[in-house]
């Protein structure tokens, strides 16, 4: 199985060292009272409210206690994000950490900000048509390849025949450049096997309901020929699983995911979802805060690589299946047994050794 491991504490230290982190007291003295904006794209995933935003605020508090953080979520609306972007500039933001609703449309926002001396840190989703001041994310292409390769390995291990069967591929939003990277990586991962792709779909706004509706149509079309689903995140995975269950398919074919949401982890415990990606967003949020403070100070953050002509820091996370869920999620204290092993999931937790 293709797995990528990441030690949380080590990754946090790596982020600080690579990005040139300095003691908080020195930083706070240099950038006292500055305003930074943290603009997220939607609420289709719970990660922004539950992990990214709190993680960013916590790290900013360490680096610059007197700095002001403006947080806004665009709810998947391009025009709303543009208004929010203009609003935070008007409120004096000198650095904007931007996770764009529409990666192409965000290029004009970068140009507007930079023309006014405001720095832009692209976050999670890249902005291909504009050179932001920095880009911080998990390696989305590696994520796509990892989840697809993991699925292929699983099918091979179960000796699933390749004749007259195939997989469905459910990608993310067509307006999200990160979704495009996950999609390309998934193509690479599937290329390592002999299973063909029966059909493929780009999910508008990443909405699980859109993924469910499409999957339902494909289940009616292909029936038992569907032996697996490469879904780009846990929301689209959940939509696909709901479609199989509504169609009376039991057991559900293995479905991939990404984000390690509580709902997805519980689906893995129950045997309904095959894998997900553990990528504690707090790590990337902390790295973005470090970059923001350095930019406020007039420093040039160190980059590990370049993506779309933008200096970048990319983290490679871990693939999680039932086999390593306890080690990657529970033992690393990303989630607790109390959070996951509720109600009908208790029995599955016992089988996986999460609870007695």
KEKE-3310 file (N, C-alpha, C; in steps of 0.2 Angstrom, whole numbers, plus 5000, padded with zeros to 4 digits):
npx = (5004:5002:5008:5009:5018:5018:5024:5017:5022:5035:5033:5027:5038:5047:5040:5042:5056:5060:5053:5058:5055:5055:5058:5043:5043:5052:5046:5034:5037:5041:5030:5019:5002:4998:4987:4980:4972:4962:4955:4943:4936:4923:4909:4907:4915:4919:4931:4937:4931:4933:4946:4956:4955:4954:4967:4976:4973:4978:4992:4995:4993:5003:5014:5012:5005:4998:4993:4980:4967:4958:4944:4935:4922:4918:4907:4906:4904:4909:4908:4905:4917:4926:4921:4923:4937:4941:4935:4943:4956:4952:4950:4963:4972:4988:4993:4986:4979:4973:4961:4955:4939:4936:4949:4955:4948:4953:4965:4965:4962:4974:4982:4976:4978:4992:4996:4993:5002:4999:5002:5000:4996:4994:4983:4980:4973:4980:4984:4985:4986:4992:5006:5007:5013:5017:5014:5005:5002:4995:5002:4993:4993:5000:4992:4981:4986:4990:4978:4971:4981:4981:4969:4969:4979:4972:4962:4969:4975:4964:4961:4953:4945:4949:4942:4929:4924:4926:4931:4923:4927:4927:4929:4934:4929:4927:4931:4942:4959:4966:4959:4960:4973:4973:4965:4973:4983:4976:4973:4986:4988:4979:4983:4993:4988:4977:4964:4950:4943:4926:4918:4919:4918:4917:4914:4903:4906:4911:4900:4893:4880:4879:4888:4882:4871:4876:4883:4873:4866:4876:4877:4865:4867:4879:4879:4884:4896:4904:4917:4924:4927:4935:4935:4937:4937:4931:4918:4913:4915:4906:4894:4894:4894:4882:4873:4876:4870:4857:4853:4853:4865:4875:4889:4895:4906:4924:4928:4937:4944:4947:4954:4950:4939:4928:4916:4920:4930:4922:4914:4924:4927:4915:4916:4911:4918:4934:4947:4955:4963:4974:4977:4981:4975:4979:4993:4996:4990:4997:5010:5006:5003:5016:5023:5015:5018:5032:5032:5025:5035:5044:5052:5059:5051:5057:5057:5052:5050:5043:5028:5017:5025:5026:5034:5034:5027:5025:5016:5016:5004:4997:4990:4975:4968:4957:4966:4977:4971:4969:4983:4987:4977:4971:4982:4990:4983:4974:4960:4949:4944:4932:4926:4924:4919:4905:4888:4882:4895:4903:4905:4913:4924:4929:4933:4943:4952:4952:4944:4940)
npy = (4994:5011:5023:5038:5046:5057:5065:5074:5083:5085:5089:5102:5108:5108:5116:5128:5130:5129:5139:5150:5153:5163:5168:5172:5184:5193:5194:5200:5212:5219:5219:5225:5227:5226:5221:5207:5197:5182:5173:5162:5149:5142:5133:5120:5110:5105:5109:5122:5130:5122:5119:5125:5140:5142:5136:5145:5157:5154:5152:5165:5172:5167:5172:5186:5194:5206:5208:5210:5199:5196:5187:5179:5170:5165:5157:5149:5159:5168:5182:5187:5184:5192:5205:5203:5203:5216:5223:5219:5225:5238:5239:5239:5228:5221:5209:5196:5181:5169:5158:5153:5154:5153:5149:5155:5167:5173:5178:5192:5198:5196:5204:5217:5218:5218:5229:5239:5237:5227:5211:5194:5178:5163:5150:5133:5131:5134:5149:5150:5159:5171:5178:5175:5180:5170:5152:5141:5124:5108:5094:5093:5086:5075:5070:5066:5056:5047:5042:5036:5026:5019:5013:5006:4996:4990:4984:4975:4967:4961:4953:4957:4955:4962:4963:4969:4978:4992:5009:5023:5040:5054:5070:5086:5103:5112:5125:5126:5126:5117:5106:5102:5098:5087:5079:5076:5070:5058:5052:5048:5039:5029:5025:5016:5004:4991:4994:5001:5017:5020:5031:5049:5064:5081:5090:5102:5116:5107:5101:5088:5084:5086:5077:5065:5064:5063:5051:5042:5041:5035:5023:5017:5016:5008:4998:4983:4983:4993:4994:5002:5018:5033:5046:5064:5071:5070:5074:5072:5059:5054:5058:5049:5036:5037:5037:5024:5017:5021:5015:5002:4994:4983:4975:4992:4997:5000:5016:5031:5045:5061:5072:5068:5069:5069:5062:5055:5047:5039:5032:5024:5017:5010:5002:5007:5017:5017:5024:5039:5055:5060:5076:5087:5102:5112:5112:5118:5130:5136:5137:5146:5157:5160:5163:5175:5184:5185:5192:5203:5209:5212:5203:5189:5174:5158:5146:5129:5124:5128:5133:5136:5147:5153:5155:5141:5131:5114:5101:5084:5072:5058:5043:5036:5021:5008:4999:5007:5017:5019:5021:5032:5042:5041:5037:5048:5058:5066:5064:5058:5043:5045:5054:5048:5035:5033:5028:5018:5016:5010:4996:4994:5001:4993:4982:4987:4989:5001:5004:4995)
npz = (5000:4996:5006:5015:5028:5042:5055:5068:5077:5073:5060:5063:5068:5058:5049:5055:5055:5042:5036:5042:5056:5071:5088:5097:5104:5098:5086:5088:5093:5082:5073:5079:5082:5069:5055:5049:5037:5035:5024:5019:5008:5008:5016:5014:5018:5035:5039:5039:5048:5060:5061:5052:5053:5068:5070:5064:5070:5083:5081:5076:5088:5096:5089:5086:5097:5098:5085:5074:5068:5054:5050:5038:5028:5013:5009:4997:4987:4974:4971:4984:4990:4984:4988:5002:5001:4996:5007:5018:5015:5015:5028:5033:5032:5030:5025:5017:5019:5008:5003:4989:4982:4968:4958:4947:4945:4956:4953:4949:4961:4968:4960:4963:4976:4977:4970:4979:4989:4997:5004:4998:5003:4996:5000:5003:4991:4975:4965:4950:4939:4944:4952:4968:4984:4992:4994:5003:5007:5008:4999:4985:4973:4976:4986:4979:4971:4980:4987:4976:4972:4984:4984:4972:4976:4986:4979:4971:4981:4985:4975:4964:4949:4933:4921:4912:4922:4933:4940:4947:4946:4956:4956:4963:4964:4949:4948:4957:4959:4966:4967:4954:4954:4963:4955:4944:4951:4955:4943:4940:4950:4948:4936:4939:4940:4933:4932:4924:4921:4923:4923:4925:4936:4939:4953:4956:4966:4976:4983:4993:4990:4976:4972:4976:4968:4955:4957:4960:4947:4940:4946:4943:4930:4928:4937:4945:4940:4945:4955:4964:4970:4967:4976:4979:4991:5008:5009:4996:4995:5005:4999:4988:4995:5001:4990:4985:4996:4996:4984:4988:4988:4995:5001:5002:4988:4989:4994:4992:5001:5008:5020:5033:5041:5055:5052:5041:5046:5055:5046:5040:5051:5052:5040:5028:5021:5012:5013:5019:5020:5032:5037:5047:5048:5055:5055:5042:5043:5054:5048:5038:5046:5051:5039:5035:5046:5044:5031:5035:5042:5032:5027:5017:5016:5017:5004:5000:4988:4971:4964:4951:4948:4960:4976:4987:5001:5004:5011:5015:5018:5028:5022:5028:5033:5039:5044:5049:5056:5070:5074:5067:5069:5082:5091:5088:5093:5086:5085:5097:5106:5112:5103:5091:5093:5095:5098:5085:5080:5090:5090:5079:5083:5093:5086:5079:5089:5095:5106:5121)
capx = (5000:5006:5006:5014:5018:5020:5024:5014:5026:5041:5031:5027:5045:5050:5037:5045:5063:5060:5050:5062:5052:5059:5055:5037:5044:5055:5042:5028:5039:5042:5024:5014:4996:4997:4981:4981:4966:4962:4949:4942:4931:4916:4908:4905:4919:4919:4938:4939:4929:4935:4953:4961:4954:4957:4975:4979:4973:4982:4999:4996:4993:5010:5019:5011:4999:4994:4991:4973:4966:4951:4942:4929:4921:4914:4901:4906:4902:4915:4907:4906:4924:4929:4919:4927:4944:4941:4934:4949:4960:4950:4951:4970:4976:4994:4994:4979:4979:4968:4960:4950:4933:4938:4957:4956:4945:4957:4971:4963:4962:4981:4985:4974:4982:5000:4996:4992:5007:4997:5005:4995:4998:4989:4982:4977:4971:4984:4981:4989:4987:4995:5011:5006:5019:5019:5009:5006:4997:4997:5004:4987:4994:5002:4986:4977:4990:4990:4972:4970:4985:4979:4963:4971:4983:4967:4958:4973:4975:4957:4961:4947:4946:4949:4938:4922:4923:4930:4930:4921:4931:4923:4934:4932:4926:4930:4934:4947:4965:4969:4955:4963:4979:4970:4962:4979:4986:4972:4974:4992:4987:4975:4987:4997:4984:4974:4957:4948:4938:4920:4915:4922:4914:4919:4909:4902:4907:4912:4894:4891:4873:4880:4892:4878:4866:4879:4885:4867:4865:4881:4876:4860:4870:4884:4877:4889:4903:4907:4921:4927:4926:4940:4932:4943:4937:4927:4912:4911:4915:4900:4889:4894:4892:4874:4870:4876:4866:4850:4852:4853:4871:4878:4893:4897:4912:4928:4928:4942:4942:4952:4952:4950:4933:4925:4911:4923:4933:4917:4912:4929:4926:4909:4917:4908:4923:4940:4952:4955:4969:4975:4981:4979:4975:4983:5000:4997:4988:5003:5015:5004:5004:5023:5024:5012:5022:5038:5030:5024:5042:5048:5057:5057:5051:5061:5052:5055:5049:5040:5022:5014:5029:5025:5037:5029:5029:5020:5016:5014:5001:4996:4984:4972:4963:4955:4972:4981:4967:4971:4990:4987:4972:4970:4988:4993:4979:4970:4954:4949:4939:4925:4923:4923:4916:4898:4883:4883:4902:4907:4907:4918:4930:4931:4936:4950:4956:4952:4941:4940)
capy = (5000:5017:5027:5044:5047:5063:5066:5081:5088:5086:5094:5109:5111:5109:5122:5134:5130:5130:5146:5155:5155:5166:5169:5176:5191:5197:5196:5204:5219:5222:5220:5226:5230:5225:5218:5201:5194:5175:5172:5155:5149:5139:5129:5113:5106:5108:5110:5129:5133:5118:5118:5131:5146:5141:5135:5151:5162:5152:5153:5172:5174:5166:5176:5193:5194:5212:5208:5209:5194:5197:5181:5179:5164:5167:5153:5147:5164:5172:5189:5188:5184:5198:5210:5202:5205:5223:5225:5219:5230:5245:5239:5240:5222:5221:5203:5192:5174:5168:5151:5156:5151:5152:5150:5159:5174:5176:5182:5199:5200:5196:5210:5223:5219:5220:5236:5243:5236:5222:5204:5189:5171:5158:5145:5127:5131:5139:5154:5148:5165:5176:5176:5177:5181:5164:5147:5136:5119:5101:5093:5090:5081:5069:5067:5062:5050:5042:5039:5032:5021:5015:5010:5001:4991:4986:4980:4970:4963:4956:4949:4959:4955:4969:4962:4972:4982:4999:5013:5030:5046:5060:5076:5092:5109:5114:5131:5125:5123:5112:5100:5100:5094:5081:5075:5074:5064:5052:5049:5045:5034:5024:5022:5011:4998:4989:4995:5007:5022:5020:5038:5054:5070:5087:5091:5109:5118:5102:5099:5081:5082:5085:5070:5060:5064:5060:5044:5038:5040:5030:5016:5015:5015:5003:4993:4979:4984:4998:4991:5006:5025:5038:5053:5068:5073:5066:5076:5069:5052:5053:5058:5043:5031:5038:5035:5016:5014:5022:5010:4995:4991:4981:4980:4997:4996:5004:5023:5035:5052:5066:5077:5064:5072:5064:5058:5050:5042:5035:5028:5019:5012:5006:4998:5010:5021:5013:5028:5046:5058:5064:5082:5091:5109:5117:5113:5122:5136:5138:5139:5152:5162:5161:5167:5181:5188:5187:5197:5210:5212:5214:5197:5184:5167:5153:5141:5122:5123:5133:5130:5141:5153:5156:5151:5137:5126:5109:5096:5077:5069:5051:5039:5032:5015:5004:4996:5011:5023:5020:5023:5039:5046:5040:5038:5055:5063:5070:5063:5054:5038:5048:5058:5043:5028:5034:5024:5012:5015:5007:4989:4994:5003:4987:4977:4990:4990:5008:5004:4988)
capz = (5000:4996:5012:5017:5035:5044:5062:5069:5081:5068:5054:5065:5069:5051:5046:5058:5053:5034:5035:5046:5062:5076:5094:5097:5107:5093:5080:5091:5094:5075:5069:5084:5080:5062:5053:5044:5035:5034:5020:5017:5003:5009:5022:5012:5022:5041:5042:5039:5055:5065:5061:5049:5057:5075:5070:5061:5076:5088:5079:5076:5095:5098:5085:5087:5101:5097:5078:5073:5063:5051:5047:5034:5024:5007:5007:4990:4982:4971:4972:4991:4992:4981:4992:5008:5000:4996:5014:5023:5013:5017:5036:5034:5031:5026:5023:5016:5017:5004:5000:4984:4979:4961:4958:4941:4947:4962:4950:4949:4968:4969:4957:4966:4983:4977:4968:4985:4994:5002:5002:4997:5004:4993:5005:5001:4984:4972:4961:4944:4934:4947:4957:4975:4988:4994:4994:5008:5007:5008:4992:4983:4968:4980:4989:4974:4969:4986:4988:4971:4972:4989:4981:4967:4979:4990:4974:4969:4986:4986:4969:4961:4942:4930:4915:4912:4928:4933:4945:4946:4949:4958:4958:4967:4960:4943:4949:4962:4956:4970:4965:4948:4956:4966:4950:4940:4955:4955:4937:4940:4955:4944:4930:4942:4940:4926:4932:4920:4924:4920:4922:4929:4937:4943:4958:4957:4973:4981:4987:4993:4986:4969:4971:4977:4963:4950:4958:4959:4940:4937:4949:4939:4923:4928:4942:4949:4936:4949:4960:4968:4969:4969:4978:4980:4998:5012:5007:4990:4997:5009:4994:4984:4999:5002:4984:4985:5001:4993:4979:4991:4987:5001:5004:4997:4986:4993:4992:4995:5003:5010:5025:5039:5045:5060:5049:5037:5050:5057:5040:5039:5056:5050:5034:5022:5017:5012:5015:5019:5021:5038:5036:5052:5045:5060:5053:5037:5046:5058:5043:5035:5050:5051:5032:5036:5050:5040:5026:5038:5044:5026:5026:5012:5018:5013:5000:4998:4980:4967:4961:4947:4949:4967:4981:4990:5006:5003:5016:5012:5024:5028:5020:5033:5032:5045:5047:5053:5059:5077:5075:5064:5072:5090:5095:5087:5097:5081:5087:5103:5105:5114:5098:5086:5095:5098:5095:5081:5079:5095:5089:5074:5087:5097:5081:5077:5095:5098:5113:5124)
cpx = (5004:5004:5012:5013:5020:5019:5022:5019:5032:5039:5030:5034:5048:5047:5040:5052:5064:5058:5053:5059:5057:5055:5049:5039:5047:5050:5036:5030:5040:5036:5018:5008:4994:4990:4983:4974:4967:4955:4948:4936:4924:4915:4905:4909:4919:4926:4940:4937:4932:4942:4958:4961:4957:4965:4978:4979:4977:4989:5000:4997:5000:5015:5018:5004:4994:4991:4983:4971:4959:4949:4935:4928:4916:4908:4901:4904:4908:4914:4908:4913:4928:4927:4923:4934:4945:4940:4940:4955:4959:4951:4959:4974:4982:4996:4987:4981:4973:4967:4954:4944:4934:4945:4958:4954:4950:4963:4970:4964:4970:4984:4983:4977:4989:5001:4996:4997:5005:4999:4999:4998:4992:4989:4978:4976:4976:4981:4986:4991:4989:5000:5010:5013:5022:5013:5010:5000:4999:4998:4998:4988:4996:4997:4982:4980:4989:4984:4970:4974:4984:4973:4965:4975:4977:4963:4962:4974:4969:4956:4954:4949:4946:4945:4931:4920:4927:4928:4927:4926:4927:4928:4930:4929:4930:4934:4940:4953:4968:4965:4958:4970:4978:4968:4968:4982:4982:4972:4981:4992:4984:4979:4992:4994:4981:4966:4955:4943:4932:4917:4919:4918:4917:4914:4908:4902:4908:4906:4893:4885:4874:4884:4887:4873:4870:4881:4879:4865:4870:4880:4870:4862:4875:4883:4883:4896:4907:4910:4924:4926:4932:4937:4938:4943:4932:4919:4909:4910:4908:4894:4888:4892:4884:4871:4870:4871:4858:4848:4852:4859:4874:4883:4894:4904:4917:4928:4933:4939:4948:4950:4952:4945:4931:4920:4914:4927:4928:4914:4918:4929:4920:4910:4914:4913:4930:4946:4951:4962:4969:4979:4978:4980:4979:4990:5001:4995:4994:5008:5013:5004:5011:5025:5021:5016:5029:5037:5029:5031:5046:5053:5054:5057:5054:5056:5056:5055:5045:5034:5019:5018:5029:5029:5032:5032:5023:5021:5013:5011:5000:4989:4981:4967:4961:4961:4976:4977:4969:4978:4990:4982:4971:4976:4991:4988:4975:4963:4954:4944:4932:4922:4921:4919:4909:4893:4885:4891:4906:4909:4913:4925:4933:4935:4943:4954:4957:4949:4941:4933)
cpy = (5006:5022:5033:5045:5054:5064:5073:5085:5090:5090:5101:5112:5112:5115:5128:5135:5132:5137:5151:5157:5158:5167:5174:5183:5195:5199:5201:5211:5222:5223:5222:5230:5229:5221:5213:5198:5186:5174:5165:5155:5147:5136:5122:5108:5109:5110:5117:5132:5129:5118:5124:5137:5146:5140:5141:5156:5160:5153:5161:5175:5173:5171:5184:5194:5201:5213:5207:5204:5195:5190:5181:5173:5166:5163:5150:5152:5168:5179:5191:5188:5190:5204:5210:5205:5212:5226:5225:5223:5237:5245:5239:5234:5223:5215:5199:5185:5171:5161:5153:5151:5149:5154:5155:5166:5177:5180:5189:5202:5201:5203:5217:5224:5221:5227:5241:5241:5230:5215:5199:5182:5167:5152:5139:5126:5136:5144:5154:5155:5171:5174:5179:5177:5175:5159:5142:5131:5112:5099:5089:5085:5074:5065:5063:5056:5044:5039:5034:5025:5016:5010:5004:4995:4987:4982:4974:4965:4958:4952:4950:4959:4962:4969:4965:4975:4988:5003:5020:5035:5052:5065:5081:5097:5111:5121:5131:5122:5117:5106:5098:5096:5087:5076:5072:5069:5058:5049:5045:5039:5028:5021:5017:5004:4996:4991:5001:5011:5022:5027:5043:5061:5075:5090:5099:5111:5113:5099:5092:5079:5082:5079:5065:5059:5061:5053:5040:5036:5035:5023:5013:5012:5009:4997:4989:4980:4989:4994:4995:5014:5029:5045:5057:5071:5069:5068:5072:5061:5050:5053:5051:5037:5031:5036:5027:5014:5015:5017:5003:4991:4989:4974:4986:4996:5001:5011:5027:5041:5056:5071:5074:5068:5067:5059:5053:5045:5037:5030:5023:5014:5007:5001:5001:5014:5017:5018:5035:5048:5062:5070:5087:5099:5114:5118:5118:5129:5139:5141:5145:5158:5165:5165:5174:5186:5190:5192:5203:5213:5214:5209:5193:5177:5163:5148:5134:5121:5128:5130:5136:5148:5156:5151:5147:5132:5121:5103:5089:5073:5061:5049:5035:5027:5012:5001:5000:5017:5024:5023:5031:5044:5047:5041:5044:5060:5068:5070:5058:5048:5040:5051:5053:5037:5029:5030:5018:5011:5011:5000:4989:4996:4997:4983:4980:4991:4997:5009:4997:4986)
cpz = (5000:5002:5013:5024:5037:5052:5064:5072:5076:5063:5056:5066:5062:5048:5049:5056:5046:5033:5039:5052:5067:5082:5094:5099:5102:5088:5082:5091:5087:5072:5073:5081:5073:5061:5048:5043:5033:5030:5017:5012:5004:5015:5020:5016:5029:5043:5043:5046:5061:5066:5058:5053:5064:5075:5068:5067:5081:5087:5079:5083:5098:5095:5086:5091:5100:5090:5078:5067:5061:5048:5044:5029:5019:5005:5000:4985:4980:4972:4979:4993:4990:4986:4999:5007:5000:5003:5018:5021:5015:5025:5038:5034:5027:5023:5022:5014:5014:5001:4995:4982:4972:4960:4952:4942:4952:4959:4951:4956:4970:4966:4961:4973:4982:4974:4973:4991:4999:4999:5002:4998:5001:4998:5003:4994:4980:4967:4955:4940:4937:4952:4964:4978:4991:4994:4999:5008:5008:5000:4988:4977:4971:4983:4984:4972:4974:4987:4983:4971:4978:4987:4977:4971:4983:4985:4972:4975:4987:4980:4965:4953:4939:4923:4917:4918:4928:4939:4943:4949:4950:4960:4961:4962:4954:4943:4954:4959:4960:4969:4958:4949:4959:4960:4946:4944:4955:4949:4937:4945:4952:4939:4933:4942:4933:4926:4928:4923:4920:4918:4927:4930:4941:4947:4959:4965:4979:4985:4987:4990:4979:4967:4971:4971:4957:4951:4958:4952:4938:4940:4945:4932:4923:4932:4945:4945:4940:4955:4965:4966:4971:4970:4981:4987:5002:5011:5001:4991:5000:5004:4990:4989:5000:4996:4983:4990:4999:4988:4981:4990:4994:5000:4999:4995:4989:4990:4995:4997:5005:5015:5032:5044:5050:5056:5044:5041:5053:5052:5039:5045:5055:5044:5028:5018:5018:5015:5016:5020:5027:5037:5041:5049:5049:5058:5047:5039:5050:5053:5039:5039:5051:5044:5033:5040:5047:5035:5029:5040:5038:5024:5020:5015:5014:5010:4999:4991:4977:4964:4957:4948:4955:4972:4986:4996:5006:5008:5013:5018:5023:5026:5026:5031:5039:5048:5051:5056:5067:5078:5072:5067:5080:5093:5094:5090:5092:5083:5093:5102:5107:5108:5092:5087:5098:5094:5091:5079:5084:5094:5084:5078:5091:5092:5079:5083:5097:5105:5115:5123)
residu = (UNK:UNK:UNK:UNK:UNK:UNK:UNK:UNK:UNK:UNK:UNK:UNK:UNK:UNK:UNK:UNK:UNK:UNK:UNK:UNK:UNK:UNK:UNK:UNK:UNK:UNK:UNK:UNK:UNK:UNK:UNK:UNK:UNK:UNK:UNK:UNK:UNK:UNK:UNK:UNK:UNK:UNK:UNK:UNK:UNK:UNK:UNK:UNK:UNK:UNK:UNK:UNK:UNK:UNK:UNK:UNK:UNK:UNK:UNK:UNK:UNK:UNK:UNK:UNK:UNK:UNK:UNK:UNK:UNK:UNK:UNK:UNK:UNK:UNK:UNK:UNK:UNK:UNK:UNK:UNK:UNK:UNK:UNK:UNK:UNK:UNK:UNK:UNK:UNK:UNK:UNK:UNK:UNK:UNK:UNK:UNK:UNK:UNK:UNK:UNK:UNK:UNK:UNK:UNK:UNK:UNK:UNK:UNK:UNK:UNK:UNK:UNK:UNK:UNK:UNK:UNK:UNK:UNK:UNK:UNK:UNK:UNK:UNK:UNK:UNK:UNK:UNK:UNK:UNK:UNK:UNK:UNK:UNK:UNK:UNK:UNK:UNK:UNK:UNK:UNK:UNK:UNK:UNK:UNK:UNK:UNK:UNK:UNK:UNK:UNK:UNK:UNK:UNK:UNK:UNK:UNK:UNK:UNK:UNK:UNK:UNK:UNK:UNK:UNK:UNK:UNK:UNK:UNK:UNK:UNK:UNK:UNK:UNK:UNK:UNK:UNK:UNK:UNK:UNK:UNK:UNK:UNK:UNK:UNK:UNK:UNK:UNK:UNK:UNK:UNK:UNK:UNK:UNK:UNK:UNK:UNK:UNK:UNK:UNK:UNK:UNK:UNK:UNK:UNK:UNK:UNK:UNK:UNK:UNK:UNK:UNK:UNK:UNK:UNK:UNK:UNK:UNK:UNK:UNK:UNK:UNK:UNK:UNK:UNK:UNK:UNK:UNK:UNK:UNK:UNK:UNK:UNK:UNK:UNK:UNK:UNK:UNK:UNK:UNK:UNK:UNK:UNK:UNK:UNK:UNK:UNK:UNK:UNK:UNK:UNK:UNK:UNK:UNK:UNK:UNK:UNK:UNK:UNK:UNK:UNK:UNK:UNK:UNK:UNK:UNK:UNK:UNK:UNK:UNK:UNK:UNK:UNK:UNK:UNK:UNK:UNK:UNK:UNK:UNK:UNK:UNK:UNK:UNK:UNK:UNK:UNK:UNK:UNK:UNK:UNK:UNK:UNK:UNK:UNK:UNK:UNK:UNK:UNK:UNK:UNK:UNK:UNK:UNK:UNK:UNK:UNK:UNK:UNK:UNK:UNK:UNK:UNK:UNK:UNK:UNK:UNK:UNK:UNK:UNK:UNK:UNK:UNK:UNK:UNK:UNK:UNK:UNK:UNK:UNK:UNK:UNK:UNK:UNK:UNK:UNK:UNK:UNK:UNK:UNK:UNK:UNK:UNK:UNK:UNK:UNK:UNK:UNK:UNK:UNK:UNK:UNK:UNK:UNK:UNK:UNK:UNK)
# end
